[in-house]
Amino acid sequence: MEEGRQEHEEAEAEGVEGCPCGEGRDQFDRLHDAVLLDVLNRIGDVKALGRCALVSRRFHALVPLVDSVFVRVDCVIPDDPPPSASAGPGSPQQQHPHHQAPAAARGRGALAPFARVLLGGIARPIHALGQILSPAAAAVSRRAEPPPASPPAPAADVSHHSPSEVLRSFKELRRLHIELPTGELGIEDGVLLKWKADFGSTLGRCVILGASSVTSKPTSPLAQPETAADDSTAASPDSNRETEELGSVPESLYTNGGLKLRVVWTISSLIAASARHYLLQPIISNHATLESLNLTDADGQGVLTMDKRQLQELRVRPVSASASSHRTLMPALSMRLHYAPLIKLPCGTLLKGATLVAIRPSEDALREGQGVGAAGSVGTCWISEAFEEPYRTAAKVLLKRSPYCLEMNSF
């Protein structure tokens, strides 16, 4: 902070002396540093800040003092993953449902047949994520490029630098938002898959919302009142026609591989979240002032969040890495799966095979005395507010349905 102030004073000393009315003097010099920093914090975007740093010596000295930064990663140069990336001893273990006996019989062993295929299928996008966030990988990708004629300005070019390198010049960083160009999980058109997770040194909690089909019901101005009334009834889990379904998991969950598909969604989302968390470690360790971190993607597929307490936890407690890939080791997990064959939202959106999976470490649930599969009042509130509309309404509807409880071993 003192270095920035000193450079600012030197810049003023070298300025052209103007007349008493101020002509010939840069009018920005009349603004206090606090005002300019407030403006720069509102800009936030790291590319724009890089351009601001080129305006003057004073701006160049103030940009590193910005405490709120948004980094949009807009260039992905993935390499082929190593042959061993698609298999390894870190595969998820078999899950154990805790529901009624017939349901348990049908759900038992759902994961084993396709765990290896699943891990192989997402190895490439996870490797690409490492290429984006890892400083070492970014250096390798630039090794064949000719050196620049002069040193680049801080944060001026995001496309060919990792976030770790771009953020290195920021000394007072408190709030950071990184946006990836795409989500890691390749899904078919018309399929919904969203997740949100928070981490400390390991997973704190995660919620996944999925649907096998998302369509928008066409509406006309003449039919608007009737349509709205129908949707309101359909979106409410307390309607008479759904009373029986609320007490048990619908049969349709077990047909045509429905449960297996949702297990795939769950594991894929957890692996994507743990890979993001693992690759954020250099950024967190390099910025001791960081209090809030969000890692999202332009597709709106996944959101990873860390608050001040969780960031501090990561700094003092080392991360346990998975033996099979560059991701954080997942602890034993307790999961509650809520399912509805069809949800009609007030906006006209239809979700077929709608699924909500609430996940937390089994140790946390047992320590709080709530038992395996319990979310608690705080957890339920976090889950219901995890997504933007119209999917927030869908999550609230699904939370009121009967859960299918499962456990997953550490992987």
ZALO-811620 format. One record per residue (C-alpha): x, y, z; residue in three letters. Coordinates in steps of 0.001 Angstrom, whole numbers, padded with zeros to 6 digits, always signed. Layout:
XYZALA/...
REM end
This chain:
+000000+000000+000000MET/+002857+002386+000930GLU/+004675+001614-002333GLU/+001587+002607-004311GLY/+001300+005878-002410ARG/+005003+006632-002955GLN/+004757+006069-006713GLU/+001703+008321-006788HIS/+003622+011117-005021GLU/+006551+010750-007421GLU/+004175+010974-010371ALA/+002754+014212-008973GLU/+006244+015639-008436ALA/+007114+015044-012091GLU/+003897+016666-013323GLY/+003806+019909-015254VAL/+003249+022949-013080GLU/+000100+024717-014210GLY/-001392+028079-013506CYS/-003326+028686-010247PRO/-006602+027871-011993CYS/-005351+024327-012607GLY/-004876+024489-016398GLU/-002203+022141-017694GLY/-002669+019728-014787ARG/-004192+016262-015039ASP/-007595+016641-013397GLN/-007418+013058-012109PHE/-004744+014275-009701ASP/-007455+016186-007872ARG/-009229+012910-006992LEU/-008221+011072-003834HIS/-006827+007558-004157ASP/-009834+006197-002261ALA/-012184+007535-004946VAL/-010186+006007-007780LEU/-009887+002685-005945LEU/-013649+002620-005464ASP/-014104+003125-009215VAL/-011539+000436-010043LEU/-013212-001993-007638ASN/-016520-001382-009385ARG/-014873-002153-012718ILE/-013522-005415-011332GLY/-012883-007136-014677ASP/-009211-008049-014807VAL/-008864-007233-018517LYS/-010314-003766-018059ALA/-008069-003226-015037LEU/-005072-004198-017137GLY/-005978-001505-019649ARG/-006476+001011-016848CYS/-002960+000265-015627ALA/-001621+001530-018968LEU/-003266+004947-018659VAL/-000780+006556-016284SER/+001813+005860-013632ARG/-000742+006631-010958ARG/-003241+004131-012343PHE/-000450+001592-012713HIS/+000308+002022-009006ALA/-003345+001842-007908LEU/-004530-001188-009907VAL/-002588-003705-007734PRO/-004445-002311-004699LEU/-007875-003339-006064VAL/-009535-005804-003672ASP/-012408-007127-005838SER/-011508-008851-009122VAL/-013391-010799-011789PHE/-011354-013092-014074VAL/-013013-014465-017187ARG/-010962-017331-018594VAL/-011505-017149-022338ASP/-008898-019463-023828CYS/-008620-023233-023350VAL/-005675-025150-024829ILE/-006121-028713-023554PRO/-003534-031428-024116ASP/-004311-035115-024404ASP/-004657-036635-020935PRO/-002180-039288-019843PRO/-003269-042889-020482PRO/-003590-043523-016747SER/-006114-040704-016282ALA/-009075-042856-017200SER/-008555-045512-014576ALA/-007135-045857-011139GLY/-007707-046971-007602PRO/-009656-043805-006761GLY/-012929-045004-008237SER/-016011-044355-006111PRO/-017123-047219-003927GLN/-020452-048975-003949GLN/-023336-047035-002430GLN/-025658-048328+000271HIS/-029262-047089+000194PRO/-031205-046707+003449HIS/-034744-046819+002115HIS/-037470-049453+002049GLN/-036358-053001+001321ALA/-037658-053285-002275PRO/-036121-049939-003199ALA/-032825-050918-001623ALA/-032708-054150-003571ALA/-033188-052327-006835ARG/-030706-049544-006017GLY/-027924-051708-004514ARG/-024861-052041-006708GLY/-025959-049334-009121ALA/-022542-047696-009209LEU/-020171-050606-009725ALA/-020855-051443-013418PRO/-020155-047990-014785PHE/-017777-046266-012330ALA/-014728-046870-014530ARG/-016508-045705-017677VAL/-017671-042580-015858LEU/-014189-041658-014637LEU/-012746-042164-018105GLY/-015456-040047-019712GLY/-014710-036932-017666ILE/-010915-037264-017556ALA/-010438-034983-020562ARG/-012510-032012-019326PRO/-010915-032273-015871ILE/-007477-032274-017512HIS/-008520-029224-019537ALA/-009504-027500-016297LEU/-005992-028109-015028GLY/-004628-026508-018186GLN/-006720-023406-017482ILE/-005937-022893-013808LEU/-002432-024316-013423SER/+000479-021846-013778PRO/+002835-024667-014767ALA/+000563-025816-017568ALA/+000198-022262-018819ALA/+003975-021922-018923ALA/+004305-025109-020990VAL/+001680-023902-023475SER/+003680-020701-024038ARG/+007102-022339-024254ARG/+007155-022259-028054ALA/+006011-018629-028273GLU/+008603-015868-028888PRO/+009319-013679-025853PRO/+007510-010318-025766PRO/+009393-007201-026772ALA/+008698-005614-023383SER/+007265-006818-020047PRO/+003443-006884-020168PRO/+001374-004629-017942ALA/-000247-006311-014923PRO/-003323-008328-015863ALA/-003430-006866-019382ALA/-003818-010183-021236ASP/-005895-012991-019772VAL/-006075-015262-022796SER/-002525-016624-022512HIS/-001994-016515-018763HIS/-003364-018640-015952SER/-005413-016902-013236PRO/-002534-017465-010806SER/-000204-015421-013005GLU/-002775-012743-013762VAL/-003579-012240-010076LEU/+000019-012181-008899ARG/+000227-008382-009080SER/-002820-007846-006834PHE/-001636-007328-003258LYS/-004890-006542-001420GLU/-007258-009084-002993LEU/-010306-009851-000832ARG/-013056-010910-003258ARG/-012353-013062-006299LEU/-014683-014425-008976HIS/-013293-016690-011705ILE/-015461-017753-014644GLU/-014482-020732-016791LEU/-015479-020758-020488PRO/-017569-023929-020165THR/-018713-026495-017635GLY/-016667-029678-017289GLU/-019609-032029-017795LEU/-020742-032688-021334GLY/-024506-033169-021347ILE/-026982-033624-024167GLU/-029218-030837-025387ASP/-032394-030553-023374GLY/-030872-032172-020268VAL/-030531-030115-017084LEU/-027569-030564-014751LEU/-026524-027888-012253LYS/-024523-028097-009049TRP/-023315-025863-006249LYS/-020713-026796-003651ALA/-018764-025108-000891ASP/-015393-026249+000397PHE/-012983-025700+003233GLY/-010074-028119+003225SER/-012594-030653+001893THR/-016219-030710+000774LEU/-018588-028868+003097GLY/-021857-029459+001241ARG/-023098-029878-002290CYS/-026460-029783-004028VAL/-027188-031080-007525ILE/-030279-030357-009616LEU/-030953-032420-012706GLY/-033708-033299-015138ALA/-033738-035726-018041SER/-035710-033230-020130SER/-036403-029492-019928VAL/-039054-027987-022182THR/-041008-024756-022274SER/-044761-025128-022630LYS/-046057-022674-025257PRO/-048555-020169-023926THR/-050940-017746-025619SER/-052348-014484-024228PRO/-055903-015873-024279LEU/-054949-018980-022313ALA/-052668-017196-019876GLN/-054936-017181-016766PRO/-055844-020849-017098GLU/-052243-021859-017777THR/-050987-019963-014756ALA/-053545-021654-012544ALA/-052618-025099-013852ASP/-048921-024452-013316ASP/-049472-023206-009792SER/-051237-026423-008908THR/-048688-028609-010617ALA/-045713-026908-008987ALA/-047141-027308-005507SER/-046218-030644-003888PRO/-049220-030312-001589ASP/-051805-030821-004333SER/-054251-033700-003834ASN/-053167-035632-006889ARG/-049582-035850-005576GLU/-050348-036676-001953THR/-049728-040381-002426GLU/-046501-039820-004345GLU/-045008-037686-001572LEU/-044898-040610+000833GLY/-042691-042841-001309SER/-040177-042695-004130VAL/-042031-043054-007478PRO/-041615-046317-009328GLU/-040367-044446-012404SER/-037061-043742-010632LEU/-036067-047394-010955TYR/-037146-047995-014552THR/-035021-047609-017682ASN/-031836-046997-015687GLY/-033212-043873-014021GLY/-031411-044380-010704LEU/-028122-045266-012384LYS/-028273-042118-014495LEU/-028731-039973-011413ARG/-025809-041651-009688VAL/-023713-040769-012747VAL/-024838-037145-012477TRP/-023919-037115-008798THR/-020442-038586-009156ILE/-019635-036469-012211SER/-020610-033277-010406SER/-018613-034218-007301LEU/-015510-034967-009348ILE/-015841-031674-011230ALA/-016225-029764-007961ALA/-013268-031505-006315SER/-011058-030828-009354ALA/-011903-027128-009255ARG/-011131-027002-005535HIS/-007787-028767-005899TYR/-006595-026423-008632LEU/-007496-023296-006647LEU/-004912-024011-003956GLN/-002072-021919-005480PRO/-004334-018875-005762ILE/-005520-019226-002165ILE/-002021-019698-000772SER/-000705-016674-002696ASN/-003410-014313-001421HIS/-003621-014340+002365ALA/-006091-011432+002319THR/-008690-013341+000279LEU/-012081-013511+002037GLU/-014464-014702-000677SER/-013921-016903-003721LEU/-016414-018003-006384ASN/-015552-020260-009311LEU/-018295-020489-011938THR/-018597-021259-015646ASP/-020219-019450-018560ALA/-022682-022329-019047ASP/-024074-021854-015549GLY/-023407-025520-014830GLN/-021420-025443-011598GLY/-020650-023027-008772VAL/-017884-023506-006198LEU/-017832-021093-003268THR/-015496-020493-000336MET/-016012-017947+002429ASP/-013462-016404+004785LYS/-013656-019212+007350ARG/-013296-021917+004708GLN/-010374-020172+003035LEU/-008574-019940+006363GLN/-009305-023603+007046GLU/-007658-024547+003759LEU/-004560-022501+004589ARG/-003984-024219+007946VAL/-005152-027727+007070ARG/-003547-029438+004063PRO/-005791-030840+001350VAL/-005984-034607+000912SER/-005508-035315-002781ALA/-007025-038235-004666SER/-004463-040852-005651ALA/-005903-041206-009160SER/-006110-037601-010379SER/-005531-033938-009570HIS/-008535-033355-007355ARG/-009415-033122-003692THR/-010212-036405-001975LEU/-013909-036710-001185MET/-014804-037830+002363PRO/-017473-040406+003132ALA/-020724-038782+002072LEU/-024353-038827+003109SER/-026836-038107+000324MET/-030565-037491+000011ARG/-032064-037912-003436LEU/-035451-036281-004103HIS/-037252-037241-007311TYR/-040371-036208-009201ALA/-041468-037650-012577PRO/-042722-034238-013731LEU/-042666-030691-012372ILE/-044562-027865-014048LYS/-043183-024507-013011LEU/-045239-021287-013014PRO/-043103-019876-015844CYS/-044222-022700-018141GLY/-041050-024781-017898THR/-041559-028551-017662LEU/-038950-030674-015885LEU/-039199-034389-016604LYS/-037382-036758-014290GLY/-036529-033875-011952ALA/-033933-034786-009324THR/-032383-032967-006384LEU/-029401-034504-004572VAL/-028310-032940-001264ALA/-024838-034047-000140ILE/-022743-033508+002963ARG/-019939-035403+004745PRO/-021322-038291+006802SER/-019101-037277+009719GLU/-020763-033859+009928ASP/-024267-035318+010009ALA/-023360-037821+012722LEU/-021476-035238+014788ARG/-024512-032953+014811GLU/-026696-035829+015959GLY/-029009-035630+012963GLN/-028237-039028+011535GLY/-027227-040122+008065VAL/-029170-038369+005331GLY/-030279-035440+007488ALA/-029706-031927+006214ALA/-030765-029794+009177GLY/-032600-026489+009022SER/-029526-024510+007936VAL/-028690-027043+005242GLY/-032243-027052+003921THR/-032209-023261+003627CYS/-028894-023332+001764TRP/-030184-025988-000632ILE/-033409-024154-001421SER/-031495-020935-002188GLU/-028679-022552-004196ALA/-030096-021885-007665PHE/-031565-018949-009543GLU/-035158-018938-010726GLU/-036922-020809-012164PRO/-034799-023648-010770TYR/-034991-022331-007219ARG/-038717-023082-007258THR/-038014-026569-008598ALA/-035544-027223-005766ALA/-038087-026145-003154LYS/-040718-028426-004695VAL/-038351-031405-004719LEU/-037261-030835-001113LEU/-040815-031585+000006LYS/-040821-034992-001618ARG/-039778-038219+000055SER/-035965-038673-000004PRO/-034015-041706-001132TYR/-031041-041879+001279CYS/-027643-043203+000274LEU/-024081-043306+001550GLU/-020875-043151-000450MET/-017416-044124+000708ASN/-014487-041752+000365SER/-013090-041567-003170PHE/
REM end
